[in-house]
Amino acid sequence: AAARRVPAGRFLLLLAQEHLEFRLPEITSLLSLYGGQFSNQQEICVNSPFWILNIPSEEMARGIMKRTVCAKSIFELWGHGRSAEELYASLKNYPVDRMLPYLQPDSTYKIRIHTFNKTLTQAQKIKKIDALEFLPFNGKVNLKNPEHVFWILEDYGMDPNNVPEEPFDLYFGRWIADGQRELIESYSVKKRHFIGNTSMDACLSFIMANHGRVKPNDIVYDPFVGTGGLLISSAHFGAYVCGTDIDYNTIHGLGKASRKNQKWRGPDENIRANLRQYGLEKYYLDALVSDSSRPVWRKGMLFDAIITDPPYGIREATRRTGSPKESVKSAEGSTENPVFISSSYHLSDIFFDLLKFAAEYLVMGGRLVYWLPIYRPEYTEEIIPRHPCLKLISNCEQMLSSHTSRRLITMEKVKEFKDQDQNSYLDDQYMPYRGHNSFREKYFSGVTKRIAKEEKDNQK
């Protein structure tokens, strides 16, 4: 009877301790991508590096690990306890017939120990491994290249200044697969061929593609494509990628370079070259010079995901094209590329245009993933822009300064777009984010006050 109490499909996930808020939406999105579901009974403490998950199959667990950049490894969980005695009792309860395929006489294995928030001596580790003698290991130990790897994992809590003598939780499991943490290094912006002032960090770029559930043969679009950093992560997962940007020089790789010690961009510094650098050029559709507030696309659902980082007006200007009448005056004194005469573009307008575009051009079930800048003292959940065709899936914060942050918003298209949806929602949904049009002023308010004070002091 005791053996029957052990549910099948219990896995232990070991997570990296960074971007804590982004981890749960990433794992949830990947589970749903592979047809699994995140049940409310999952035993997880959101900030802990150890989560126990119910996943229907080992195959699904492997699928998730082929994608995640937030998790380090996943294990088939054989035992769990709050003390060594509890762990051993739990292991004795685990059905022997589930263990035996991995403990055969002709197999090789090793046992590893992982401790969180504590370092053990070699002698302590060996003692813990020897205590597992009661398990029916029949194979030979092979430390270099074993067929099966088993892990003892111990959690000594989150407080480095107060490490307990004994762990709070102990786990034992069979290693299944590692996550994709090495992508963070191999796709690092530092080694990127073509970058801009605001090129997205590689880890966050992969997290965005995972939140967007990007899969092979999808078509993914970035309306503020810049140097194409967000296209790269989607292409890595097998999606065809395209984008638009209002800046002619960026799209064509012209003008001043963003790198230190380099004045002008080279002849082959462009988005295509970035994808070529990673062997992903075949997934690159194209990038167009175009204004996201005036869509150039034919009607109909075109995109499986829209993944973007709109300009906040801090390091890149927010602008849109004006009509010929508006632009005649400014054109006379302008040395700007003549294709575009651009006027300022309010932050709230950017986001409402983006939601409207996503509602119209995403396929059903397709996702919009974007960054929303926030002035923290005034933030409430009510200011997140809404649309009747889009459902909010997740909202994660990344701090920028003591008083500003940006939130990664993931939305899913749940309702067909009809023409009456065009502006019906604007009146009640439009106002809350309006205050953020002055995000730039608030961001720089500290700097402005300091300069004003200095000028005043100088006049004395």
C-alpha positions in Angstrom: 0.0 0.0 0.0 2.9 2.4 0.8 4.4 1.8 -2.6 1.1 2.8 -4.3 1.2 6.2 -2.6 4.2 7.3 -4.7 2.8 9.1 -7.7 4.4 8.5 -11.1 5.9 11.5 -12.9 7.3 13.4 -9.9 10.4 15.3 -11.0 12.7 17.7 -9.1 13.8 20.8 -11.0 17.0 22.6 -10.0 16.9 26.3 -10.9 19.4 29.0 -11.4 19.1 31.7 -8.8 18.7 34.7 -11.1 15.7 36.4 -12.8 13.6 34.7 -10.0 10.2 36.2 -11.2 10.7 35.0 -14.7 11.2 31.3 -13.9 7.7 30.2 -13.1 6.1 31.8 -16.3 9.0 30.2 -18.4 8.5 26.7 -17.0 4.6 27.1 -17.2 4.8 28.2 -20.8 7.2 25.4 -21.8 5.0 22.8 -20.0 2.0 24.0 -22.0 4.0 24.1 -25.2 4.6 20.3 -24.7 1.0 19.6 -23.8 1.5 19.5 -20.1 -0.3 21.5 -17.4 0.9 23.3 -14.3 -1.4 21.9 -11.6 -2.2 23.9 -8.5 -0.9 21.1 -6.3 2.7 21.6 -7.5 5.0 21.8 -4.4 7.0 24.9 -5.2 8.3 27.8 -3.2 8.7 30.4 -6.0 12.1 31.7 -4.8 13.6 28.4 -4.0 16.0 26.7 -6.4 14.2 23.3 -5.8 10.8 22.7 -7.3 8.9 19.4 -7.2 6.8 19.1 -10.4 4.3 16.5 -11.7 5.2 16.0 -15.3 3.4 13.2 -17.3 6.5 11.8 -18.9 10.2 11.8 -19.0 10.0 12.7 -22.6 8.2 15.9 -21.7 10.7 16.7 -19.0 13.5 16.4 -21.6 11.6 18.6 -24.0 11.4 21.4 -21.3 15.1 21.1 -20.6 15.9 21.5 -24.3 14.4 25.0 -24.0 14.8 26.5 -20.5 17.5 29.0 -19.6 16.1 29.4 -16.1 16.6 25.8 -14.9 19.9 23.9 -14.6 18.8 20.3 -14.3 15.9 18.0 -13.9 15.7 14.7 -12.0 13.3 11.8 -11.6 12.5 12.2 -7.9 13.0 8.9 -5.9 12.9 10.3 -2.4 12.4 13.5 -0.5 12.5 14.3 3.3 13.0 17.0 5.9 15.8 14.9 7.5 18.1 12.1 6.5 15.8 9.6 8.2 12.8 10.9 6.3 14.7 10.8 3.0 15.7 7.1 3.6 12.1 6.2 4.6 10.9 7.8 1.4 13.4 5.9 -0.7 12.4 2.6 0.9 8.8 3.4 -0.1 9.8 4.1 -3.7 8.7 1.1 -5.9 11.7 -1.2 -6.5 10.4 -2.1 -10.0 10.8 1.6 -10.9 14.4 1.6 -9.7 15.6 -1.7 -11.1 16.0 -0.8 -14.8 18.7 1.7 -13.7 20.5 -0.6 -11.2 21.2 -3.6 -13.4 24.5 -5.6 -12.8 25.8 -4.7 -16.3 25.2 -1.0 -15.9 27.5 1.8 -14.6 26.6 4.6 -12.3 27.9 7.4 -10.1 26.3 9.4 -7.3 26.8 13.2 -7.1 26.1 15.6 -4.2 24.7 19.1 -4.7 24.3 21.4 -1.7 22.6 24.8 -1.9 24.0 27.5 0.4 26.6 25.2 2.0 30.0 23.6 1.1 30.7 20.1 2.3 34.1 18.4 2.7 34.9 15.3 0.6 34.7 13.2 3.8 31.2 14.5 4.5 30.1 13.7 1.0 31.4 10.2 1.1 29.6 9.6 4.4 26.3 10.7 2.8 26.9 8.4 -0.2 27.8 5.4 2.0 24.5 5.9 3.9 22.6 4.9 0.8 24.0 1.4 0.8 20.5 0.0 1.4 19.5 0.8 -2.2 19.8 -2.2 -4.5 22.7 -0.8 -6.6 24.1 -3.8 -8.6 26.1 -2.0 -11.3 29.7 -0.8 -11.3 30.7 2.6 -10.2 32.2 4.6 -13.1 33.1 8.2 -12.3 34.1 9.3 -15.8 31.4 8.1 -18.1 28.5 6.4 -16.2 25.3 5.4 -17.9 23.2 6.6 -14.9 23.9 9.5 -12.6 22.1 9.8 -9.3 22.1 13.0 -7.2 21.7 13.8 -3.6 20.5 17.4 -3.3 20.4 19.3 0.0 18.8 22.6 0.6 20.3 24.8 3.4 17.9 27.7 2.9 18.3 31.1 1.4 20.2 33.0 4.1 24.0 32.9 3.5 24.5 34.6 6.9 22.6 31.9 8.8 23.4 28.5 7.4 21.9 25.6 9.5 23.9 22.6 10.6 21.4 20.2 8.9 19.6 20.8 5.6 15.9 21.9 5.6 15.2 19.5 2.7 16.9 16.5 1.1 16.2 15.0 -2.3 17.5 11.9 -4.1 16.8 11.4 -7.8 18.0 10.1 -11.2 19.5 12.8 -13.4 17.4 13.2 -16.6 18.8 16.3 -18.5 20.3 19.7 -18.1 18.8 23.0 -19.2 20.3 25.5 -21.8 22.2 27.7 -19.5 25.3 27.6 -21.8 23.3 29.6 -24.4 23.6 32.7 -22.2 27.4 32.6 -22.8 27.5 31.3 -26.4 25.0 34.0 -27.5 26.4 36.8 -25.3 26.0 40.3 -26.7 29.7 40.9 -26.1 30.5 38.5 -28.9 27.7 39.7 -31.2 28.6 40.9 -34.6 26.1 43.8 -34.8 24.8 45.6 -31.7 23.0 48.7 -30.7 22.7 50.8 -27.6 19.8 48.7 -26.3 20.6 45.2 -27.6 18.8 42.7 -25.3 20.8 40.5 -22.9 20.9 37.0 -24.3 19.4 35.3 -21.2 16.3 37.6 -21.2 16.0 37.2 -25.0 15.7 33.4 -24.6 13.3 33.8 -21.7 11.1 36.0 -24.0 11.1 33.4 -26.7 10.1 30.8 -24.1 7.3 33.0 -22.6 6.1 33.4 -26.2 6.1 29.6 -26.7 8.1 30.0 -29.9 8.4 26.6 -31.8 9.9 25.3 -35.0 8.3 26.8 -38.2 6.5 29.6 -36.4 6.6 33.0 -37.8 7.9 35.5 -35.2 7.8 39.3 -35.7 9.5 42.2 -33.9 8.0 45.6 -34.7 10.9 47.4 -33.0 13.6 45.1 -34.4 16.7 47.3 -33.9 19.7 45.1 -34.3 17.6 41.9 -34.3 18.7 40.5 -30.9 15.2 39.2 -30.2 15.0 37.5 -33.6 18.1 35.4 -32.8 16.6 33.5 -29.8 13.4 32.7 -31.8 15.5 31.5 -34.8 17.5 29.3 -32.4 14.3 27.5 -31.6 13.5 27.0 -35.3 11.1 29.9 -36.0 11.2 32.1 -39.1 11.8 35.7 -38.1 11.2 39.1 -39.4 11.0 42.7 -38.1 10.5 46.4 -38.9 12.0 49.5 -37.5 11.6 53.2 -38.2 15.4 53.8 -38.2 16.7 53.4 -41.7 20.4 53.3 -40.5 19.8 50.5 -38.0 18.0 48.3 -40.5 20.7 48.8 -43.1 23.6 48.7 -40.7 24.7 52.3 -41.5 25.9 55.2 -39.3 27.7 55.3 -36.0 28.7 52.1 -34.2 27.5 51.4 -30.7 30.8 49.7 -29.8 33.5 51.3 -27.8 36.6 52.1 -29.9 34.7 51.9 -33.2 33.4 55.0 -34.9 31.3 53.7 -37.8 29.5 50.4 -38.5 31.3 48.1 -40.9 29.9 47.1 -44.3 28.6 43.8 -43.0 27.1 44.9 -39.7 23.5 44.1 -40.1 20.7 41.8 -38.8 21.3 39.1 -41.4 25.0 38.9 -40.4 24.0 38.4 -36.7 21.9 35.4 -37.7 24.6 34.1 -40.0 27.1 34.3 -37.1 25.0 31.6 -35.3 24.2 29.5 -38.4 20.6 30.7 -38.4 20.5 32.7 -41.6 18.0 30.3 -43.2 15.4 31.4 -40.6 15.7 35.1 -41.5 12.8 36.4 -43.6 13.7 40.1 -43.7 13.5 43.4 -41.9 11.7 46.4 -43.3 12.0 50.1 -42.7 8.5 50.9 -41.5 6.6 52.7 -38.8 4.9 50.3 -36.3 2.0 52.8 -35.8 1.1 52.4 -39.5 1.1 48.7 -40.3 2.2 47.8 -43.8 0.8 44.2 -43.6 -2.1 42.8 -45.5 -5.2 41.9 -43.4 -5.3 38.5 -41.7 -3.6 36.5 -39.0 0.1 36.4 -39.9 2.2 35.8 -36.8 2.5 33.0 -34.3 4.3 35.3 -31.9 5.2 39.0 -31.6 8.3 39.5 -29.4 9.6 43.0 -28.9 11.3 45.6 -26.7 9.6 49.0 -27.6 11.7 52.2 -27.2 11.2 54.0 -23.9 12.7 57.2 -25.0 15.8 57.0 -22.8 18.6 55.6 -24.9 16.6 55.4 -28.2 14.0 58.0 -29.2 10.3 57.2 -29.5 9.1 58.6 -32.8 6.7 57.9 -35.6 6.2 59.2 -39.2 4.3 62.4 -39.7 2.1 63.4 -42.7 3.8 65.5 -45.5 2.0 68.6 -44.1 3.4 68.0 -40.6 6.8 67.3 -41.9 7.4 70.1 -44.4 8.4 72.6 -41.7 10.8 70.2 -40.0 12.2 68.9 -43.3 13.7 72.2 -44.3 16.1 72.3 -41.4 16.6 68.5 -41.2 19.5 66.4 -42.2 17.6 63.2 -41.2 17.3 60.5 -43.8 14.6 61.9 -46.2 12.6 58.6 -46.3 11.2 59.4 -42.8 10.3 62.6 -41.1 9.4 61.4 -37.7 7.4 63.1 -34.9 7.4 62.1 -31.2 5.4 59.1 -30.3 3.8 58.9 -26.8 4.7 55.8 -24.7 1.0 55.0 -24.1 0.3 55.2 -27.9 3.2 52.8 -28.6 1.7 50.2 -26.3 -1.9 50.6 -27.4 -0.9 50.5 -31.1 1.1 47.3 -30.2 -1.8 45.6 -28.5 -4.2 46.5 -31.3 -1.7 45.2 -33.9 -1.2 41.9 -31.9 -5.0 41.5 -31.5 -5.4 41.8 -35.3 -2.3 40.0 -36.6 -1.6 37.2 -34.2 -3.0 33.7 -34.9 -5.4 32.4 -32.2 -3.4 31.3 -29.2 -0.4 33.3 -30.5 1.5 35.3 -27.9 2.6 38.9 -27.5 5.7 39.4 -25.3 6.9 42.9 -24.7 8.6 45.1 -22.1 6.6 47.9 -20.4 8.6 50.6 -18.6 7.3 51.5 -15.1 7.8 54.4 -12.7 7.7 52.3 -9.5 6.2 54.8 -7.0 3.1 55.0 -9.2 2.8 51.4 -10.3 -0.4 49.4 -9.8 -1.5 46.4 -11.8 -4.4 48.4 -13.3 -2.0 50.4 -15.6 -1.0 47.3 -17.6 -2.6 48.0 -21.1 -5.5 45.6 -22.0 -7.3 44.5 -25.1 -10.5 42.4 -25.3 -8.9 39.9 -27.7 -5.8 39.4 -25.5 -5.5 37.7 -22.1 -2.7 38.6 -19.7 -0.6 35.5 -19.0 2.3 36.8 -16.9 3.9 40.0 -15.7 7.5 39.9 -14.4 9.6 42.8 -13.0 13.2 43.7 -13.8 14.6 46.6 -11.8 16.3 49.4 -13.7 16.9 51.8 -10.9 15.6 52.5 -7.4 12.5 54.1 -8.8 12.1 52.6 -12.3 11.8 49.1 -13.7 10.4 47.4 -16.7 7.9 44.6 -16.8 7.9 41.7 -19.2 4.3 41.3 -20.2 3.1 38.1 -21.9 -0.4 38.1 -23.5 -2.2 35.4 -25.5 -4.8 36.0 -28.2 -8.0 34.4 -27.0 -10.7 36.0 -29.2 -11.1 36.7 -32.9 -10.4 40.3 -33.9 -13.4 42.1 -35.3 -13.4 45.6 -36.8 -15.5 46.9 -33.9 -12.6 45.9 -31.6 -10.6 48.6 -33.3 -10.9 51.3 -30.6 -13.8 50.0 -28.5 -11.6 49.4 -25.5 -9.6 52.7 -25.6 -11.8 54.8 -23.4 -11.6 52.7 -20.3 -8.3 51.0 -20.9 -6.3 54.0 -22.2 -6.2 56.3 -19.2 -4.3 54.3 -16.6 -1.0 54.1 -18.5 -1.2 57.7 -19.7 0.9 58.9 -16.8 3.8 57.0 -18.1 4.1 59.3 -21.1 6.3 61.2 -18.7 8.4 58.1 -17.9 11.4 59.7 -19.5 11.1 62.9 -17.4 10.7 60.8 -14.3 13.6 58.6 -15.2 15.8 61.6 -15.6 14.2 63.6 -12.8 17.1 62.9 -10.4 19.6 64.1 -13.0 17.5 67.2 -13.9 17.2 68.3 -10.3 21.0 67.9 -9.8 21.8 70.0 -12.9 19.3 72.7 -11.8 20.9 72.8 -8.4 24.4 73.1 -9.8 23.3 75.9 -12.2 21.7 77.8 -9.2 24.9 77.3 -7.2 27.0 78.7 -10.0 24.9 81.8 -10.3 25.5 82.7 -6.7 
